[in-house]
Amino acid sequence: MPRTSGYAEAVYQFIQENATIEDGCRVCREPLYPWMMEEFCLGRREVKGIRTAAVKELERRGLVHRPNPRSVLLILTD
């Protein structure tokens, strides 16, 4: 299983591939849970913490912004 940075890189690539333009911003509304469960063979319980850690790492790097942690919406900031 990849470390958090490995997950973060894969999540960022997924976000970029599924991003659309809304109001001049690149956003991704695709849910990460089903994709991560399939991509990394994770269970529902495992994926929750990993997804959170990966998205927080991307936020720390300044690559994405998640306005609401309960929403699937991710805004690309690059």
C-alpha atoms as an extended CHARMM CRD file, in Angstrom:
* protein
*
        78  EXT
         1         1  MET       CA              0.0000000000        0.0000000000        0.0000000000  PROA      1               0.0000000000
         2         2  PRO       CA              1.4030000000        3.4570000000       -0.8980000000  PROA      2               0.0000000000
         3         3  ARG       CA              2.2410000000        6.0000000000        1.7690000000  PROA      3               0.0000000000
         4         4  THR       CA              0.0700000000        9.1110000000        2.1100000000  PROA      4               0.0000000000
         5         5  SER       CA              2.1810000000       11.0170000000       -0.4250000000  PROA      5               0.0000000000
         6         6  GLY       CA              1.6650000000        8.1850000000       -2.9280000000  PROA      6               0.0000000000
         7         7  TYR       CA             -2.0770000000        8.3540000000       -2.3850000000  PROA      7               0.0000000000
         8         8  ALA       CA             -1.9820000000       12.1430000000       -2.6400000000  PROA      8               0.0000000000
         9         9  GLU       CA             -0.2430000000       11.9880000000       -6.0220000000  PROA      9               0.0000000000
        10        10  ALA       CA             -2.7910000000        9.4860000000       -7.3500000000  PROA      10              0.0000000000
        11        11  VAL       CA             -5.7090000000       11.4970000000       -5.9430000000  PROA      11              0.0000000000
        12        12  TYR       CA             -4.3490000000       14.6870000000       -7.5050000000  PROA      12              0.0000000000
        13        13  GLN       CA             -4.0660000000       12.9770000000      -10.8760000000  PROA      13              0.0000000000
        14        14  PHE       CA             -7.6610000000       11.7040000000      -10.5370000000  PROA      14              0.0000000000
        15        15  ILE       CA             -8.8680000000       15.2070000000       -9.6310000000  PROA      15              0.0000000000
        16        16  GLN       CA             -7.0960000000       16.7380000000      -12.6250000000  PROA      16              0.0000000000
        17        17  GLU       CA             -8.4900000000       14.1090000000      -15.0050000000  PROA      17              0.0000000000
        18        18  ASN       CA            -12.0480000000       14.6450000000      -13.7460000000  PROA      18              0.0000000000
        19        19  ALA       CA            -11.9790000000       18.4230000000      -13.3800000000  PROA      19              0.0000000000
        20        20  THR       CA            -14.4280000000       20.6840000000      -15.1680000000  PROA      20              0.0000000000
        21        21  ILE       CA            -14.5580000000       24.4590000000      -15.4740000000  PROA      21              0.0000000000
        22        22  GLU       CA            -17.1870000000       26.2110000000      -13.3550000000  PROA      22              0.0000000000
        23        23  ASP       CA            -17.2980000000       29.9780000000      -13.0270000000  PROA      23              0.0000000000
        24        24  GLY       CA            -13.7440000000       30.1880000000      -14.3180000000  PROA      24              0.0000000000
        25        25  CYS       CA            -12.3880000000       27.6840000000      -11.7680000000  PROA      25              0.0000000000
        26        26  ARG       CA            -11.2820000000       24.1000000000      -12.3060000000  PROA      26              0.0000000000
        27        27  VAL       CA            -13.3010000000       21.8960000000       -9.9800000000  PROA      27              0.0000000000
        28        28  CYS       CA            -13.7830000000       18.1920000000       -9.4200000000  PROA      28              0.0000000000
        29        29  ARG       CA            -17.1150000000       16.8550000000       -8.2040000000  PROA      29              0.0000000000
        30        30  GLU       CA            -16.3310000000       13.1730000000       -8.6760000000  PROA      30              0.0000000000
        31        31  PRO       CA            -16.4230000000       11.2510000000       -5.3870000000  PROA      31              0.0000000000
        32        32  LEU       CA            -13.0830000000        9.8270000000       -4.3200000000  PROA      32              0.0000000000
        33        33  TYR       CA            -14.4240000000        6.9370000000       -2.2240000000  PROA      33              0.0000000000
        34        34  PRO       CA            -15.5150000000        4.5250000000       -4.9920000000  PROA      34              0.0000000000
        35        35  TRP       CA            -12.4610000000        5.2400000000       -7.1150000000  PROA      35              0.0000000000
        36        36  MET       CA            -10.0060000000        4.8170000000       -4.2180000000  PROA      36              0.0000000000
        37        37  MET       CA            -11.6850000000        1.6180000000       -3.0450000000  PROA      37              0.0000000000
        38        38  GLU       CA            -11.2950000000        0.0980000000       -6.4970000000  PROA      38              0.0000000000
        39        39  GLU       CA             -7.8970000000        1.6120000000       -7.3730000000  PROA      39              0.0000000000
        40        40  PHE       CA             -6.1760000000        0.6030000000       -4.1150000000  PROA      40              0.0000000000
        41        41  CYS       CA             -8.3320000000       -2.3870000000       -3.0500000000  PROA      41              0.0000000000
        42        42  LEU       CA             -9.4140000000       -0.6050000000        0.1380000000  PROA      42              0.0000000000
        43        43  GLY       CA            -12.4010000000       -1.2120000000        2.3610000000  PROA      43              0.0000000000
        44        44  ARG       CA            -14.8750000000        1.5270000000        3.2360000000  PROA      44              0.0000000000
        45        45  ARG       CA            -13.3080000000        2.0520000000        6.6740000000  PROA      45              0.0000000000
        46        46  GLU       CA             -9.7550000000        2.2230000000        5.3260000000  PROA      46              0.0000000000
        47        47  VAL       CA            -10.5270000000        4.6560000000        2.5470000000  PROA      47              0.0000000000
        48        48  LYS       CA            -12.0250000000        7.3080000000        4.8440000000  PROA      48              0.0000000000
        49        49  GLY       CA             -8.8180000000        8.1050000000        6.7100000000  PROA      49              0.0000000000
        50        50  ILE       CA             -6.6210000000        7.7300000000        3.6450000000  PROA      50              0.0000000000
        51        51  ARG       CA             -8.7940000000       10.0470000000        1.5570000000  PROA      51              0.0000000000
        52        52  THR       CA             -8.8160000000       12.6530000000        4.3060000000  PROA      52              0.0000000000
        53        53  ALA       CA             -5.0340000000       12.4820000000        4.7220000000  PROA      53              0.0000000000
        54        54  ALA       CA             -4.4330000000       12.6740000000        0.9570000000  PROA      54              0.0000000000
        55        55  VAL       CA             -6.7240000000       15.6800000000        0.4750000000  PROA      55              0.0000000000
        56        56  LYS       CA             -5.2100000000       17.4680000000        3.4860000000  PROA      56              0.0000000000
        57        57  GLU       CA             -1.7440000000       16.9040000000        2.0550000000  PROA      57              0.0000000000
        58        58  LEU       CA             -2.8540000000       18.3750000000       -1.2840000000  PROA      58              0.0000000000
        59        59  GLU       CA             -4.3200000000       21.3550000000        0.5680000000  PROA      59              0.0000000000
        60        60  ARG       CA             -1.0310000000       21.8550000000        2.4630000000  PROA      60              0.0000000000
        61        61  ARG       CA              0.8000000000       21.8430000000       -0.8640000000  PROA      61              0.0000000000
        62        62  GLY       CA             -1.6020000000       24.4920000000       -2.1550000000  PROA      62              0.0000000000
        63        63  LEU       CA             -2.8840000000       22.3050000000       -5.0010000000  PROA      63              0.0000000000
        64        64  VAL       CA             -6.5490000000       22.0110000000       -3.9940000000  PROA      64              0.0000000000
        65        65  HSD       CA             -9.0760000000       23.6970000000       -1.7520000000  PROA      65              0.0000000000
        66        66  ARG       CA            -11.9960000000       21.8800000000       -0.1740000000  PROA      66              0.0000000000
        67        67  PRO       CA            -14.5450000000       24.4890000000        0.9480000000  PROA      67              0.0000000000
        68        68  ASN       CA            -16.6390000000       21.9630000000        2.8810000000  PROA      68              0.0000000000
        69        69  PRO       CA            -15.1270000000       18.7360000000        4.2680000000  PROA      69              0.0000000000
        70        70  ARG       CA            -18.4880000000       16.9740000000        3.8970000000  PROA      70              0.0000000000
        71        71  SER       CA            -18.7330000000       17.7850000000        0.1910000000  PROA      71              0.0000000000
        72        72  VAL       CA            -17.0910000000       16.0200000000       -2.7380000000  PROA      72              0.0000000000
        73        73  LEU       CA            -16.2490000000       19.3980000000       -4.3100000000  PROA      73              0.0000000000
        74        74  LEU       CA            -12.5290000000       20.0530000000       -4.7060000000  PROA      74              0.0000000000
        75        75  ILE       CA            -11.2300000000       23.2490000000       -6.2880000000  PROA      75              0.0000000000
        76        76  LEU       CA             -7.8860000000       23.0940000000       -8.0630000000  PROA      76              0.0000000000
        77        77  THR       CA             -5.8050000000       26.0990000000       -7.0920000000  PROA      77              0.0000000000
        78        78  ASP       CA             -2.9800000000       25.7890000000       -9.6100000000  PROA      78              0.0000000000
